[in-house]
């Protein structure tokens, strides 16, 4: 699964709920997951939140980089 976070906005009050849902989906349905966004600010914020919750914090800069990582896993 590749998740595109370009043009993504999450209200701060929803951060914990959103991350709980994402974690549950990843544990139940994804063999592997990677993320990308062209926004360096969003990469930093998402990586911080994911890491804080024990999830893989790396977020790629482009769809191609994310796809390459996913392709190398299988």
PyMOL Python script that loads the backbone (N, CA, C, O; Angstrom):
from pymol import cmd

cmd.read_pdbstr("""\
ATOM      1  N   UNK A   1       0.840  -1.162   0.000  1.00  0.00           N
ATOM      2  CA  UNK A   1       0.000   0.000   0.000  1.00  0.00           C
ATOM      3  C   UNK A   1       0.891   1.232   0.000  1.00  0.00           C
ATOM      4  O   UNK A   1       1.818   1.333   0.804  1.00  0.00           O
ATOM      5  N   UNK A   2       0.614   2.165  -0.895  1.00  0.00           N
ATOM      6  CA  UNK A   2       1.311   3.450  -0.944  1.00  0.00           C
ATOM      7  C   UNK A   2       0.285   4.533  -0.616  1.00  0.00           C
ATOM      8  O   UNK A   2      -0.771   4.605  -1.244  1.00  0.00           O
ATOM      9  N   UNK A   3       0.596   5.363   0.357  1.00  0.00           N
ATOM     10  CA  UNK A   3      -0.317   6.419   0.786  1.00  0.00           C
ATOM     11  C   UNK A   3       0.249   7.769   0.368  1.00  0.00           C
ATOM     12  O   UNK A   3       1.395   8.100   0.673  1.00  0.00           O
ATOM     13  N   UNK A   4      -0.575   8.542  -0.336  1.00  0.00           N
ATOM     14  CA  UNK A   4      -0.205   9.865  -0.809  1.00  0.00           C
ATOM     15  C   UNK A   4      -0.737  10.907   0.176  1.00  0.00           C
ATOM     16  O   UNK A   4      -1.949  11.044   0.344  1.00  0.00           O
ATOM     17  N   UNK A   5       0.161  11.633   0.821  1.00  0.00           N
ATOM     18  CA  UNK A   5      -0.234  12.678   1.758  1.00  0.00           C
ATOM     19  C   UNK A   5      -0.117  14.080   1.160  1.00  0.00           C
ATOM     20  O   UNK A   5      -0.177  15.057   1.907  1.00  0.00           O
ATOM     21  N   UNK A   6       0.048  14.216  -0.156  1.00  0.00           N
ATOM     22  CA  UNK A   6       0.062  15.545  -0.764  1.00  0.00           C
ATOM     23  C   UNK A   6      -1.313  16.185  -0.572  1.00  0.00           C
ATOM     24  O   UNK A   6      -2.342  15.527  -0.723  1.00  0.00           O
ATOM     25  N   UNK A   7      -1.314  17.473  -0.238  1.00  0.00           N
ATOM     26  CA  UNK A   7      -2.542  18.249   0.008  1.00  0.00           C
ATOM     27  C   UNK A   7      -3.371  17.675   1.157  1.00  0.00           C
ATOM     28  O   UNK A   7      -4.589  17.845   1.191  1.00  0.00           O
ATOM     29  N   UNK A   8      -2.723  17.007   2.080  1.00  0.00           N
ATOM     30  CA  UNK A   8      -3.390  16.402   3.227  1.00  0.00           C
ATOM     31  C   UNK A   8      -3.427  17.394   4.377  1.00  0.00           C
ATOM     32  O   UNK A   8      -2.440  18.073   4.660  1.00  0.00           O
ATOM     33  N   UNK A   9      -4.571  17.469   5.033  1.00  0.00           N
ATOM     34  CA  UNK A   9      -4.700  18.289   6.231  1.00  0.00           C
ATOM     35  C   UNK A   9      -5.458  17.483   7.278  1.00  0.00           C
ATOM     36  O   UNK A   9      -6.458  16.833   6.973  1.00  0.00           O
ATOM     37  N   UNK A  10      -4.982  17.533   8.482  1.00  0.00           N
ATOM     38  CA  UNK A  10      -5.643  16.864   9.593  1.00  0.00           C
ATOM     39  C   UNK A  10      -5.778  17.855  10.733  1.00  0.00           C
ATOM     40  O   UNK A  10      -4.788  18.416  11.203  1.00  0.00           O
ATOM     41  N   UNK A  11      -6.995  18.066  11.168  1.00  0.00           N
ATOM     42  CA  UNK A  11      -7.212  18.968  12.296  1.00  0.00           C
ATOM     43  C   UNK A  11      -6.481  18.420  13.515  1.00  0.00           C
ATOM     44  O   UNK A  11      -6.605  17.233  13.815  1.00  0.00           O
ATOM     45  N   UNK A  12      -5.736  19.239  14.216  1.00  0.00           N
ATOM     46  CA  UNK A  12      -4.956  18.768  15.357  1.00  0.00           C
ATOM     47  C   UNK A  12      -5.762  17.966  16.375  1.00  0.00           C
ATOM     48  O   UNK A  12      -5.235  17.030  16.977  1.00  0.00           O
ATOM     49  N   UNK A  13      -7.009  18.313  16.571  1.00  0.00           N
ATOM     50  CA  UNK A  13      -7.849  17.596  17.543  1.00  0.00           C
ATOM     51  C   UNK A  13      -8.124  16.151  17.121  1.00  0.00           C
ATOM     52  O   UNK A  13      -8.512  15.328  17.950  1.00  0.00           O
ATOM     53  N   UNK A  14      -7.925  15.840  15.839  1.00  0.00           N
ATOM     54  CA  UNK A  14      -8.209  14.494  15.332  1.00  0.00           C
ATOM     55  C   UNK A  14      -6.975  13.614  15.213  1.00  0.00           C
ATOM     56  O   UNK A  14      -7.087  12.457  14.807  1.00  0.00           O
ATOM     57  N   UNK A  15      -5.814  14.126  15.552  1.00  0.00           N
ATOM     58  CA  UNK A  15      -4.562  13.403  15.351  1.00  0.00           C
ATOM     59  C   UNK A  15      -4.546  12.029  16.006  1.00  0.00           C
ATOM     60  O   UNK A  15      -4.205  11.042  15.354  1.00  0.00           O
ATOM     61  N   UNK A  16      -4.902  11.949  17.265  1.00  0.00           N
ATOM     62  CA  UNK A  16      -4.864  10.658  17.964  1.00  0.00           C
ATOM     63  C   UNK A  16      -5.837   9.660  17.356  1.00  0.00           C
ATOM     64  O   UNK A  16      -5.484   8.500  17.142  1.00  0.00           O
ATOM     65  N   UNK A  17      -7.064  10.102  17.076  1.00  0.00           N
ATOM     66  CA  UNK A  17      -8.053   9.202  16.475  1.00  0.00           C
ATOM     67  C   UNK A  17      -7.610   8.738  15.099  1.00  0.00           C
ATOM     68  O   UNK A  17      -7.734   7.558  14.771  1.00  0.00           O
ATOM     69  N   UNK A  18      -7.094   9.653  14.293  1.00  0.00           N
ATOM     70  CA  UNK A  18      -6.630   9.299  12.951  1.00  0.00           C
ATOM     71  C   UNK A  18      -5.511   8.260  13.014  1.00  0.00           C
ATOM     72  O   UNK A  18      -5.537   7.265  12.289  1.00  0.00           O
ATOM     73  N   UNK A  19      -4.544   8.496  13.871  1.00  0.00           N
ATOM     74  CA  UNK A  19      -3.435   7.560  13.983  1.00  0.00           C
ATOM     75  C   UNK A  19      -3.872   6.191  14.492  1.00  0.00           C
ATOM     76  O   UNK A  19      -3.305   5.175  14.089  1.00  0.00           O
ATOM     77  N   UNK A  20      -4.853   6.148  15.354  1.00  0.00           N
ATOM     78  CA  UNK A  20      -5.387   4.863  15.830  1.00  0.00           C
ATOM     79  C   UNK A  20      -6.042   4.094  14.684  1.00  0.00           C
ATOM     80  O   UNK A  20      -5.858   2.884  14.555  1.00  0.00           O
ATOM     81  N   UNK A  21      -6.797   4.794  13.867  1.00  0.00           N
ATOM     82  CA  UNK A  21      -7.449   4.151  12.723  1.00  0.00           C
ATOM     83  C   UNK A  21      -6.403   3.642  11.735  1.00  0.00           C
ATOM     84  O   UNK A  21      -6.500   2.513  11.255  1.00  0.00           O
ATOM     85  N   UNK A  22      -5.408   4.465  11.430  1.00  0.00           N
ATOM     86  CA  UNK A  22      -4.355   4.083  10.483  1.00  0.00           C
ATOM     87  C   UNK A  22      -3.602   2.855  10.995  1.00  0.00           C
ATOM     88  O   UNK A  22      -3.334   1.925  10.234  1.00  0.00           O
ATOM     89  N   UNK A  23      -3.271   2.855  12.252  1.00  0.00           N
ATOM     90  CA  UNK A  23      -2.549   1.716  12.825  1.00  0.00           C
ATOM     91  C   UNK A  23      -3.391   0.438  12.737  1.00  0.00           C
ATOM     92  O   UNK A  23      -2.876  -0.619  12.372  1.00  0.00           O
ATOM     93  N   UNK A  24      -4.665   0.531  13.065  1.00  0.00           N
ATOM     94  CA  UNK A  24      -5.543  -0.627  12.985  1.00  0.00           C
ATOM     95  C   UNK A  24      -5.662  -1.173  11.567  1.00  0.00           C
ATOM     96  O   UNK A  24      -5.619  -2.385  11.356  1.00  0.00           O
ATOM     97  N   UNK A  25      -5.811  -0.281  10.606  1.00  0.00           N
ATOM     98  CA  UNK A  25      -5.888  -0.714   9.207  1.00  0.00           C
ATOM     99  C   UNK A  25      -4.595  -1.389   8.770  1.00  0.00           C
ATOM    100  O   UNK A  25      -4.620  -2.440   8.130  1.00  0.00           O
ATOM    101  N   UNK A  26      -3.478  -0.789   9.115  1.00  0.00           N
ATOM    102  CA  UNK A  26      -2.181  -1.342   8.718  1.00  0.00           C
ATOM    103  C   UNK A  26      -1.966  -2.724   9.321  1.00  0.00           C
ATOM    104  O   UNK A  26      -1.479  -3.626   8.641  1.00  0.00           O
ATOM    105  N   UNK A  27      -2.318  -2.897  10.571  1.00  0.00           N
ATOM    106  CA  UNK A  27      -2.125  -4.192  11.231  1.00  0.00           C
ATOM    107  C   UNK A  27      -3.037  -5.270  10.666  1.00  0.00           C
ATOM    108  O   UNK A  27      -2.645  -6.433  10.584  1.00  0.00           O
ATOM    109  N   UNK A  28      -4.239  -4.898  10.281  1.00  0.00           N
ATOM    110  CA  UNK A  28      -5.210  -5.891   9.807  1.00  0.00           C
ATOM    111  C   UNK A  28      -5.116  -6.201   8.311  1.00  0.00           C
ATOM    112  O   UNK A  28      -5.289  -7.348   7.900  1.00  0.00           O
ATOM    113  N   UNK A  29      -4.840  -5.171   7.498  1.00  0.00           N
ATOM    114  CA  UNK A  29      -5.030  -5.338   6.059  1.00  0.00           C
ATOM    115  C   UNK A  29      -3.815  -5.140   5.173  1.00  0.00           C
ATOM    116  O   UNK A  29      -3.857  -5.526   4.005  1.00  0.00           O
ATOM    117  N   UNK A  30      -2.744  -4.563   5.667  1.00  0.00           N
ATOM    118  CA  UNK A  30      -1.602  -4.268   4.814  1.00  0.00           C
ATOM    119  C   UNK A  30      -0.486  -5.276   5.027  1.00  0.00           C
ATOM    120  O   UNK A  30      -0.132  -5.593   6.162  1.00  0.00           O
ATOM    121  N   UNK A  31       0.064  -5.776   3.931  1.00  0.00           N
ATOM    122  CA  UNK A  31       1.273  -6.602   4.033  1.00  0.00           C
ATOM    123  C   UNK A  31       2.454  -5.674   4.319  1.00  0.00           C
ATOM    124  O   UNK A  31       3.348  -6.023   5.090  1.00  0.00           O
ATOM    125  N   UNK A  32       2.458  -4.501   3.701  1.00  0.00           N
ATOM    126  CA  UNK A  32       3.438  -3.456   3.987  1.00  0.00           C
ATOM    127  C   UNK A  32       2.838  -2.131   3.525  1.00  0.00           C
ATOM    128  O   UNK A  32       1.920  -2.090   2.706  1.00  0.00           O
ATOM    129  N   UNK A  33       3.374  -1.079   4.064  1.00  0.00           N
ATOM    130  CA  UNK A  33       2.849   0.249   3.729  1.00  0.00           C
ATOM    131  C   UNK A  33       4.007   1.230   3.675  1.00  0.00           C
ATOM    132  O   UNK A  33       4.966   1.132   4.440  1.00  0.00           O
ATOM    133  N   UNK A  34       3.896   2.171   2.758  1.00  0.00           N
ATOM    134  CA  UNK A  34       4.855   3.268   2.669  1.00  0.00           C
ATOM    135  C   UNK A  34       4.081   4.536   2.346  1.00  0.00           C
ATOM    136  O   UNK A  34       2.964   4.479   1.834  1.00  0.00           O
ATOM    137  N   UNK A  35       4.672   5.659   2.643  1.00  0.00           N
ATOM    138  CA  UNK A  35       3.985   6.931   2.500  1.00  0.00           C
ATOM    139  C   UNK A  35       4.872   7.929   1.755  1.00  0.00           C
ATOM    140  O   UNK A  35       6.096   7.805   1.737  1.00  0.00           O
ATOM    141  N   UNK A  36       4.216   8.930   1.137  1.00  0.00           N
ATOM    142  CA  UNK A  36       4.999   9.996   0.514  1.00  0.00           C
ATOM    143  C   UNK A  36       4.227  11.301   0.513  1.00  0.00           C
ATOM    144  O   UNK A  36       2.996  11.319   0.555  1.00  0.00           O
ATOM    145  N   UNK A  37       4.970  12.384   0.465  1.00  0.00           N
ATOM    146  CA  UNK A  37       4.436  13.722   0.259  1.00  0.00           C
ATOM    147  C   UNK A  37       5.585  14.608  -0.206  1.00  0.00           C
ATOM    148  O   UNK A  37       6.731  14.417   0.200  1.00  0.00           O
ATOM    149  N   UNK A  38       5.273  15.562  -1.049  1.00  0.00           N
ATOM    150  CA  UNK A  38       6.297  16.495  -1.513  1.00  0.00           C
ATOM    151  C   UNK A  38       6.558  17.596  -0.489  1.00  0.00           C
ATOM    152  O   UNK A  38       7.520  18.351  -0.625  1.00  0.00           O
ATOM    153  N   UNK A  39       5.716  17.692   0.526  1.00  0.00           N
ATOM    154  CA  UNK A  39       5.866  18.719   1.552  1.00  0.00           C
ATOM    155  C   UNK A  39       6.855  18.281   2.633  1.00  0.00           C
ATOM    156  O   UNK A  39       6.608  17.316   3.356  1.00  0.00           O
ATOM    157  N   UNK A  40       7.969  18.993   2.737  1.00  0.00           N
ATOM    158  CA  UNK A  40       8.953  18.638   3.759  1.00  0.00           C
ATOM    159  C   UNK A  40       8.399  18.873   5.162  1.00  0.00           C
ATOM    160  O   UNK A  40       8.718  18.124   6.085  1.00  0.00           O
ATOM    161  N   UNK A  41       7.575  19.901   5.330  1.00  0.00           N
ATOM    162  CA  UNK A  41       6.959  20.156   6.630  1.00  0.00           C
ATOM    163  C   UNK A  41       6.055  18.996   7.035  1.00  0.00           C
ATOM    164  O   UNK A  41       6.113  18.531   8.173  1.00  0.00           O
ATOM    165  N   UNK A  42       5.227  18.530   6.115  1.00  0.00           N
ATOM    166  CA  UNK A  42       4.320  17.422   6.423  1.00  0.00           C
ATOM    167  C   UNK A  42       5.096  16.130   6.676  1.00  0.00           C
ATOM    168  O   UNK A  42       4.724  15.349   7.552  1.00  0.00           O
ATOM    169  N   UNK A  43       6.170  15.897   5.919  1.00  0.00           N
ATOM    170  CA  UNK A  43       7.003  14.710   6.175  1.00  0.00           C
ATOM    171  C   UNK A  43       7.534  14.725   7.602  1.00  0.00           C
ATOM    172  O   UNK A  43       7.519  13.705   8.292  1.00  0.00           O
ATOM    173  N   UNK A  44       7.996  15.869   8.028  1.00  0.00           N
ATOM    174  CA  UNK A  44       8.531  16.011   9.384  1.00  0.00           C
ATOM    175  C   UNK A  44       7.444  15.757  10.431  1.00  0.00           C
ATOM    176  O   UNK A  44       7.664  15.005  11.380  1.00  0.00           O
ATOM    177  N   UNK A  45       6.283  16.374  10.265  1.00  0.00           N
ATOM    178  CA  UNK A  45       5.205  16.222  11.233  1.00  0.00           C
ATOM    179  C   UNK A  45       4.672  14.788  11.269  1.00  0.00           C
ATOM    180  O   UNK A  45       4.453  14.235  12.346  1.00  0.00           O
ATOM    181  N   UNK A  46       4.467  14.191  10.106  1.00  0.00           N
ATOM    182  CA  UNK A  46       3.969  12.814  10.068  1.00  0.00           C
ATOM    183  C   UNK A  46       4.975  11.836  10.647  1.00  0.00           C
ATOM    184  O   UNK A  46       4.609  10.930  11.396  1.00  0.00           O
ATOM    185  N   UNK A  47       6.237  12.018  10.302  1.00  0.00           N
ATOM    186  CA  UNK A  47       7.276  11.129  10.831  1.00  0.00           C
ATOM    187  C   UNK A  47       7.309  11.197  12.356  1.00  0.00           C
ATOM    188  O   UNK A  47       7.456  10.176  13.029  1.00  0.00           O
ATOM    189  N   UNK A  48       7.174  12.384  12.883  1.00  0.00           N
ATOM    190  CA  UNK A  48       7.157  12.563  14.337  1.00  0.00           C
ATOM    191  C   UNK A  48       5.972  11.828  14.964  1.00  0.00           C
ATOM    192  O   UNK A  48       6.131  11.130  15.965  1.00  0.00           O
ATOM    193  N   UNK A  49       4.798  11.984  14.382  1.00  0.00           N
ATOM    194  CA  UNK A  49       3.601  11.337  14.915  1.00  0.00           C
ATOM    195  C   UNK A  49       3.672   9.813  14.790  1.00  0.00           C
ATOM    196  O   UNK A  49       3.329   9.093  15.728  1.00  0.00           O
ATOM    197  N   UNK A  50       4.118   9.328  13.632  1.00  0.00           N
ATOM    198  CA  UNK A  50       4.212   7.881  13.429  1.00  0.00           C
ATOM    199  C   UNK A  50       5.227   7.257  14.379  1.00  0.00           C
ATOM    200  O   UNK A  50       4.967   6.218  14.986  1.00  0.00           O
ATOM    201  N   UNK A  51       6.361   7.888  14.497  1.00  0.00           N
ATOM    202  CA  UNK A  51       7.404   7.386  15.384  1.00  0.00           C
ATOM    203  C   UNK A  51       6.920   7.345  16.830  1.00  0.00           C
ATOM    204  O   UNK A  51       7.160   6.376  17.550  1.00  0.00           O
ATOM    205  N   UNK A  52       6.246   8.396  17.237  1.00  0.00           N
ATOM    206  CA  UNK A  52       5.708   8.486  18.595  1.00  0.00           C
ATOM    207  C   UNK A  52       4.751   7.330  18.897  1.00  0.00           C
ATOM    208  O   UNK A  52       4.615   6.917  20.049  1.00  0.00           O
ATOM    209  N   UNK A  53       4.093   6.815  17.863  1.00  0.00           N
ATOM    210  CA  UNK A  53       3.123   5.734  18.036  1.00  0.00           C
ATOM    211  C   UNK A  53       3.679   4.355  17.683  1.00  0.00           C
ATOM    212  O   UNK A  53       2.933   3.381  17.574  1.00  0.00           O
ATOM    213  N   UNK A  54       4.993   4.289  17.506  1.00  0.00           N
ATOM    214  CA  UNK A  54       5.625   3.000  17.237  1.00  0.00           C
ATOM    215  C   UNK A  54       5.415   2.478  15.833  1.00  0.00           C
ATOM    216  O   UNK A  54       5.507   1.273  15.600  1.00  0.00           O
ATOM    217  N   UNK A  55       5.132   3.371  14.887  1.00  0.00           N
ATOM    218  CA  UNK A  55       4.936   2.978  13.492  1.00  0.00           C
ATOM    219  C   UNK A  55       6.137   3.444  12.682  1.00  0.00           C
ATOM    220  O   UNK A  55       6.845   4.366  13.086  1.00  0.00           O
ATOM    221  N   UNK A  56       6.362   2.806  11.539  1.00  0.00           N
ATOM    222  CA  UNK A  56       7.496   3.168  10.678  1.00  0.00           C
ATOM    223  C   UNK A  56       7.397   4.641  10.286  1.00  0.00           C
ATOM    224  O   UNK A  56       6.418   5.049   9.662  1.00  0.00           O
ATOM    225  N   UNK A  57       8.398   5.440  10.645  1.00  0.00           N
ATOM    226  CA  UNK A  57       8.291   6.879  10.442  1.00  0.00           C
ATOM    227  C   UNK A  57       8.777   7.410   9.096  1.00  0.00           C
ATOM    228  O   UNK A  57       8.589   8.593   8.813  1.00  0.00           O
ATOM    229  N   UNK A  58       9.397   6.572   8.253  1.00  0.00           N
ATOM    230  CA  UNK A  58       9.963   7.117   7.021  1.00  0.00           C
ATOM    231  C   UNK A  58       8.874   7.443   6.006  1.00  0.00           C
ATOM    232  O   UNK A  58       7.997   6.626   5.726  1.00  0.00           O
ATOM    233  N   UNK A  59       8.949   8.650   5.464  1.00  0.00           N
ATOM    234  CA  UNK A  59       8.003   9.107   4.448  1.00  0.00           C
ATOM    235  C   UNK A  59       8.814   9.623   3.274  1.00  0.00           C
ATOM    236  O   UNK A  59       9.668  10.494   3.438  1.00  0.00           O
ATOM    237  N   UNK A  60       8.550   9.089   2.092  1.00  0.00           N
ATOM    238  CA  UNK A  60       9.314   9.454   0.904  1.00  0.00           C
ATOM    239  C   UNK A  60       8.858  10.773   0.307  1.00  0.00           C
ATOM    240  O   UNK A  60       7.774  11.271   0.612  1.00  0.00           O
ATOM    241  N   UNK A  61       9.703  11.329  -0.547  1.00  0.00           N
ATOM    242  CA  UNK A  61       9.423  12.620  -1.180  1.00  0.00           C
ATOM    243  C   UNK A  61       8.589  12.501  -2.444  1.00  0.00           C
ATOM    244  O   UNK A  61       8.008  13.490  -2.891  1.00  0.00           O
ATOM    245  N   UNK A  62       8.517  11.310  -3.030  1.00  0.00           N
ATOM    246  CA  UNK A  62       7.763  11.160  -4.275  1.00  0.00           C
ATOM    247  C   UNK A  62       7.092   9.788  -4.340  1.00  0.00           C
ATOM    248  O   UNK A  62       7.466   8.853  -3.633  1.00  0.00           O
ATOM    249  N   UNK A  63       6.102   9.705  -5.204  1.00  0.00           N
ATOM    250  CA  UNK A  63       5.409   8.431  -5.414  1.00  0.00           C
ATOM    251  C   UNK A  63       6.387   7.382  -5.921  1.00  0.00           C
ATOM    252  O   UNK A  63       6.333   6.230  -5.492  1.00  0.00           O
ATOM    253  N   UNK A  64       7.272   7.763  -6.819  1.00  0.00           N
ATOM    254  CA  UNK A  64       8.225   6.813  -7.391  1.00  0.00           C
ATOM    255  C   UNK A  64       9.144   6.234  -6.320  1.00  0.00           C
ATOM    256  O   UNK A  64       9.398   5.029  -6.319  1.00  0.00           O
ATOM    257  N   UNK A  65       9.642   7.062  -5.414  1.00  0.00           N
ATOM    258  CA  UNK A  65      10.483   6.554  -4.329  1.00  0.00           C
ATOM    259  C   UNK A  65       9.707   5.576  -3.452  1.00  0.00           C
ATOM    260  O   UNK A  65      10.240   4.539  -3.056  1.00  0.00           O
ATOM    261  N   UNK A  66       8.463   5.899  -3.151  1.00  0.00           N
ATOM    262  CA  UNK A  66       7.631   5.014  -2.337  1.00  0.00           C
ATOM    263  C   UNK A  66       7.381   3.691  -3.062  1.00  0.00           C
ATOM    264  O   UNK A  66       7.448   2.624  -2.452  1.00  0.00           O
ATOM    265  N   UNK A  67       7.094   3.763  -4.355  1.00  0.00           N
ATOM    266  CA  UNK A  67       6.854   2.554  -5.141  1.00  0.00           C
ATOM    267  C   UNK A  67       8.122   1.709  -5.229  1.00  0.00           C
ATOM    268  O   UNK A  67       8.058   0.482  -5.153  1.00  0.00           O
ATOM    269  N   UNK A  68       9.262   2.356  -5.386  1.00  0.00           N
ATOM    270  CA  UNK A  68      10.527   1.622  -5.433  1.00  0.00           C
ATOM    271  C   UNK A  68      10.774   0.856  -4.131  1.00  0.00           C
ATOM    272  O   UNK A  68      11.199  -0.299  -4.155  1.00  0.00           O
ATOM    273  N   UNK A  69      10.508   1.503  -3.003  1.00  0.00           N
ATOM    274  CA  UNK A  69      10.672   0.832  -1.725  1.00  0.00           C
ATOM    275  C   UNK A  69       9.738  -0.367  -1.623  1.00  0.00           C
ATOM    276  O   UNK A  69      10.131  -1.446  -1.178  1.00  0.00           O
ATOM    277  N   UNK A  70       8.501  -0.156  -2.042  1.00  0.00           N
ATOM    278  CA  UNK A  70       7.524  -1.250  -1.985  1.00  0.00           C
ATOM    279  C   UNK A  70       7.930  -2.383  -2.907  1.00  0.00           C
ATOM    280  O   UNK A  70       7.813  -3.552  -2.539  1.00  0.00           O
ATOM    281  N   UNK A  71       8.409  -2.052  -4.106  1.00  0.00           N
ATOM    282  CA  UNK A  71       8.841  -3.065  -5.065  1.00  0.00           C
ATOM    283  C   UNK A  71      10.036  -3.852  -4.592  1.00  0.00           C
ATOM    284  O   UNK A  71      10.158  -5.037  -4.902  1.00  0.00           O
ATOM    285  N   UNK A  72      10.919  -3.221  -3.848  1.00  0.00           N
ATOM    286  CA  UNK A  72      12.108  -3.907  -3.332  1.00  0.00           C
ATOM    287  C   UNK A  72      11.775  -4.878  -2.209  1.00  0.00           C
ATOM    288  O   UNK A  72      12.585  -5.745  -1.881  1.00  0.00           O
ATOM    289  N   UNK A  73      10.618  -4.746  -1.630  1.00  0.00           N
ATOM    290  CA  UNK A  73      10.226  -5.618  -0.531  1.00  0.00           C
ATOM    291  C   UNK A  73       9.695  -6.954  -1.022  1.00  0.00           C
ATOM    292  O   UNK A  73       9.646  -7.923  -0.264  1.00  0.00           O
ATOM    293  N   UNK A  74       9.294  -7.010  -2.298  1.00  0.00           N
ATOM    294  CA  UNK A  74       8.670  -8.254  -2.812  1.00  0.00           C
ATOM    295  C   UNK A  74       9.350  -8.755  -4.051  1.00  0.00           C
ATOM    296  O   UNK A  74       8.951  -9.780  -4.603  1.00  0.00           O
TER     297      UNK A  74
END
""", "prot")
cmd.dss("prot")
cmd.show_as("cartoon", "prot")
cmd.util.cbc("prot")
cmd.orient("prot")
